C-alpha cells in the first residue's frame, strides 16, 4: 500500500513539474513575443520620427524658395501700387475737369492716355506649387500656413480684378480713345515715350476742343469706371504688400 502511495506521489510530482516547466516556457515565450512587438513599435516610431524630421527639413527648403518668390513679387507689387496711386490722381483730375471744377489744360491729354495702360502682376508661385505637390504643407507651422493661404488668395483676387480692368480697357476705353482722341498722342503730350517717338514730327499738334470734351458723356462715365477699377486694384496691391511683409518676417 505504501509503495502504491509512493508511486502515485511521484507521478503527481512529475506531472506538476511538467506543468511548471510548460508554464515557465509559455511565460518565457510570451515575454519574447512582447519584447519583439515592443522592438517593432519602437523601430516604427523612430522611423516615423525620422520621416517627420525629413519632411520638416524638406518643407523648410520649400519655404526658402517661397521667401525668394515673395521678394520678387514685392518688387512688382510696390511698382503696381505706386502706378495705381498715380492713375487714381489722373482719374480724379479728369473728373474735376469734366465737372468744370478745374480747367482743361495740357495735362488733360496725359490724364486720358494714362488710363489706357494695362498692368498685370506676374507672381512667381514655383515654391508654393512644389510645396503643395510634395504634400508637406502640413509640416509647417499653422500660422505660416494661414499666412501663405491668405497671401496667395489675395494674389488670385488681384489676377481676377486685373482681368476685369484690362478687359474694360481693351473693349471699352481703348476703342473710344482711338476713335475720338488718337490725335492727342503727339510731340506735345506730357508723356516721355510719345515725345521721344514724335520728336522730329514737323506737324502742328492738335489740341483737345474744350466744348467737345465736356460733352463727351461716354468718356466721363468710362473715367469713373476706370477710377473704380484702379481703386480696387490699389487696395488689393496694398493688402498683398502688407501680408507679404508679415510672411517674410515669419519665414525669416
C-alpha positions as CSV (number, residue, x, y, z in Angstrom):
1,X,0.0,0.0,0.0
2,X,2.8,2.3,0.9
3,X,4.5,1.5,-2.4
4,X,1.4,2.4,-4.2
5,X,1.1,5.8,-2.5
6,X,4.8,6.5,-3.3
7,X,4.2,5.7,-7.0
8,X,1.1,8.0,-7.1
9,X,3.1,10.7,-5.2
10,X,6.0,10.5,-7.7
11,X,3.6,10.6,-10.6
12,X,1.8,13.8,-9.3
13,X,5.2,15.4,-8.6
14,X,6.3,14.6,-12.1
15,X,3.1,15.9,-13.6
16,X,3.4,19.1,-11.5
17,X,7.0,19.6,-12.6
18,X,5.9,19.2,-16.2
19,X,3.1,21.8,-15.8
20,X,5.5,24.2,-14.1
21,X,8.0,23.7,-16.9
22,X,5.3,24.3,-19.5
23,X,4.1,27.3,-17.7
24,X,7.5,28.8,-17.4
25,X,8.1,28.1,-21.1
26,X,4.9,29.9,-22.0
27,X,5.8,32.8,-19.8
28,X,9.2,33.0,-21.5
29,X,7.7,32.7,-25.0
30,X,5.2,35.4,-24.2
31,X,7.9,37.6,-22.8
32,X,9.9,37.1,-26.0
33,X,6.9,38.0,-28.1
34,X,6.2,41.1,-26.1
35,X,9.8,42.2,-26.4
36,X,9.7,41.7,-30.2
37,X,6.5,43.6,-30.5
38,X,7.9,46.5,-28.4
39,X,11.0,46.5,-30.5
40,X,9.0,46.7,-33.7
41,X,6.9,49.5,-32.3
42,X,10.0,51.4,-31.2
43,X,11.5,50.9,-34.7
44,X,8.3,52.1,-36.3
45,X,8.2,55.2,-34.0
46,X,11.8,56.0,-34.7
47,X,11.2,55.6,-38.5
48,X,8.1,57.9,-38.1
49,X,10.2,60.5,-36.3
50,X,12.9,60.3,-39.0
51,X,10.2,60.7,-41.7
52,X,8.6,63.7,-40.0
53,X,12.1,65.2,-39.5
54,X,12.9,64.7,-43.1
55,X,9.6,66.2,-44.3
56,X,10.0,69.2,-42.0
57,X,13.5,69.8,-43.4
58,X,12.2,69.5,-46.9
59,X,9.3,71.8,-46.2
60,X,11.8,74.3,-44.8
61,X,13.7,74.3,-48.1
62,X,10.4,74.9,-49.9
63,X,9.7,77.9,-47.6
64,X,13.1,79.3,-48.5
65,X,12.1,79.2,-52.2
66,X,8.7,80.8,-51.4
67,X,10.5,83.5,-49.5
68,X,12.6,84.3,-52.6
69,X,9.4,84.2,-54.7
70,X,7.6,86.7,-52.4
71,X,10.6,89.1,-52.5
72,X,10.3,89.1,-56.3
73,X,6.6,89.6,-56.0
74,X,7.1,92.6,-53.7
75,X,9.1,94.5,-56.3
76,X,6.2,94.2,-58.7
77,X,3.5,94.9,-56.1
78,X,5.2,98.1,-55.0
79,X,5.6,99.3,-58.6
80,X,1.9,98.5,-59.3
81,X,0.8,100.2,-56.1
82,X,2.7,103.4,-57.0
83,X,1.4,103.2,-60.5
84,X,-2.2,102.9,-59.4
85,X,-1.7,105.8,-56.9
86,X,-0.7,108.0,-59.9
87,X,-3.6,106.7,-62.0
88,X,-6.1,107.5,-59.3
89,X,-4.8,111.1,-59.2
90,X,-5.2,111.3,-63.0
91,X,-8.8,109.9,-62.9
92,X,-9.7,112.3,-60.1
93,X,-8.3,115.3,-62.0
94,X,-10.1,114.3,-65.2
95,X,-13.4,114.0,-63.2
96,X,-12.8,117.5,-61.8
97,X,-12.2,118.8,-65.3
98,X,-15.5,117.2,-66.5
99,X,-17.2,118.9,-63.6
100,X,-15.6,122.2,-64.6
101,X,-14.0,122.4,-61.2
102,X,-10.6,122.5,-62.9
103,X,-9.8,124.0,-66.3
104,X,-8.8,121.8,-69.2
105,X,-5.1,122.2,-69.8
106,X,-2.0,120.5,-71.4
107,X,-2.3,117.8,-68.7
108,X,-5.7,116.6,-69.9
109,X,-4.3,114.6,-72.7
110,X,-1.8,112.9,-70.4
111,X,-4.6,112.0,-68.0
112,X,-6.7,110.5,-70.7
113,X,-3.9,108.5,-72.2
114,X,-2.5,107.3,-68.9
115,X,-5.8,105.4,-68.2
116,X,-5.1,103.4,-71.3
117,X,-2.3,101.5,-69.7
118,X,-2.9,97.8,-68.9
119,X,-1.0,96.4,-65.9
120,X,-0.7,92.9,-64.6
121,X,1.1,91.2,-61.7
122,X,3.1,88.1,-62.7
123,X,3.7,86.3,-59.3
124,X,6.2,83.5,-59.0
125,X,4.4,80.5,-57.5
126,X,7.1,77.9,-58.1
127,X,7.8,77.4,-54.3
128,X,4.1,77.1,-53.4
129,X,3.5,74.6,-56.2
130,X,6.4,72.4,-55.2
131,X,5.3,72.5,-51.6
132,X,1.7,71.5,-52.5
133,X,2.9,68.7,-54.8
134,X,5.2,67.4,-52.0
135,X,2.3,67.0,-49.6
136,X,4.4,68.7,-46.9
137,X,2.2,71.8,-46.3
138,X,1.0,70.1,-43.1
139,X,4.6,70.0,-41.7
140,X,5.0,73.8,-41.4
141,X,3.6,75.9,-38.6
142,X,-0.1,76.6,-38.6
143,X,0.4,80.4,-38.6
144,X,2.6,80.2,-41.6
145,X,0.1,78.0,-43.4
146,X,-2.6,80.5,-42.8
147,X,-0.5,83.5,-44.0
148,X,0.5,81.5,-47.1
149,X,-3.1,80.7,-48.0
150,X,-4.1,84.3,-47.3
151,X,-1.3,85.8,-49.4
152,X,-1.9,83.6,-52.5
153,X,-5.7,84.1,-52.1
154,X,-5.1,87.8,-52.4
155,X,-2.9,87.2,-55.5
156,X,-5.8,85.3,-57.1
157,X,-8.1,88.2,-56.3
158,X,-5.6,90.6,-57.9
159,X,-5.5,88.5,-61.1
160,X,-9.3,88.5,-61.3
161,X,-9.5,92.2,-60.7
162,X,-6.8,92.9,-63.3
163,X,-8.6,90.8,-65.8
164,X,-11.7,92.9,-65.3
165,X,-9.8,96.2,-65.7
166,X,-7.8,95.1,-68.7
167,X,-10.8,93.7,-70.5
168,X,-12.6,97.1,-69.9
169,X,-9.7,99.0,-71.3
170,X,-9.4,96.7,-74.3
171,X,-13.0,96.6,-75.3
172,X,-14.4,99.9,-74.0
173,X,-11.9,102.6,-73.1
174,X,-9.3,101.9,-75.8
175,X,-11.7,101.9,-78.8
176,X,-13.3,105.1,-77.6
177,X,-9.9,106.7,-77.1
178,X,-8.6,105.8,-80.6
179,X,-11.9,106.9,-82.2
180,X,-12.0,110.3,-80.6
181,X,-8.6,111.2,-79.0
182,X,-5.9,109.4,-81.0
183,X,-4.7,112.9,-82.2
184,X,-3.6,113.7,-78.6
185,X,-0.6,111.3,-79.0
186,X,1.9,113.8,-80.4
187,X,5.1,115.5,-79.7
188,X,3.5,117.9,-77.2
189,X,1.9,115.4,-74.9
190,X,3.5,115.2,-71.5
191,X,4.4,111.6,-72.0
192,X,8.1,110.9,-72.5
193,X,7.5,107.8,-74.7
194,X,5.3,109.8,-77.1
195,X,7.6,112.8,-77.0
196,X,10.6,110.7,-78.0
197,X,8.6,109.0,-80.7
198,X,7.3,112.2,-82.3
199,X,10.2,114.5,-81.6
200,X,11.1,115.0,-85.3
201,X,7.4,115.5,-86.4
202,X,7.2,118.9,-88.1
203,X,3.4,119.0,-88.0
204,X,1.4,121.2,-85.6
205,X,-0.1,119.3,-82.7
206,X,-3.9,119.3,-82.4
207,X,-5.4,120.3,-79.1
208,X,-8.4,119.0,-77.3
209,X,-11.6,121.0,-78.0
210,X,-13.0,122.0,-74.6
211,X,-16.6,122.0,-75.8
212,X,-16.4,118.5,-77.3
213,X,-14.5,117.2,-74.3
214,X,-17.1,118.4,-71.8
215,X,-19.9,117.0,-74.0
216,X,-18.3,113.5,-74.1
217,X,-20.5,111.8,-71.5
218,X,-19.3,108.4,-72.6
219,X,-15.7,109.2,-71.7
220,X,-16.7,110.7,-68.4
221,X,-18.6,107.5,-67.5
222,X,-15.6,105.5,-68.5
223,X,-13.2,107.6,-66.4
224,X,-15.5,106.9,-63.5
225,X,-15.3,103.2,-64.3
226,X,-11.6,103.3,-64.6
227,X,-11.3,105.1,-61.3
228,X,-13.4,102.5,-59.5
229,X,-11.3,99.7,-61.1
230,X,-8.0,101.3,-60.2
231,X,-9.1,101.9,-56.6
232,X,-9.9,98.2,-56.3
233,X,-6.5,97.2,-57.6
234,X,-4.7,99.7,-55.5
235,X,-6.4,98.3,-52.3
236,X,-5.5,94.8,-53.3
237,X,-1.9,95.6,-54.0
238,X,-1.6,97.4,-50.6
239,X,-3.1,94.3,-48.9
240,X,-0.8,91.9,-50.7
241,X,2.3,94.0,-49.7
242,X,1.2,94.0,-46.0
243,X,0.7,90.2,-46.0
244,X,3.9,89.6,-47.9
245,X,5.9,91.6,-45.4
246,X,4.3,89.6,-42.5
247,X,5.1,86.4,-44.3
248,X,8.8,87.3,-44.8
249,X,9.1,88.3,-41.2
250,X,7.6,84.9,-40.2
251,X,9.7,82.9,-42.6
252,X,12.9,84.6,-41.6
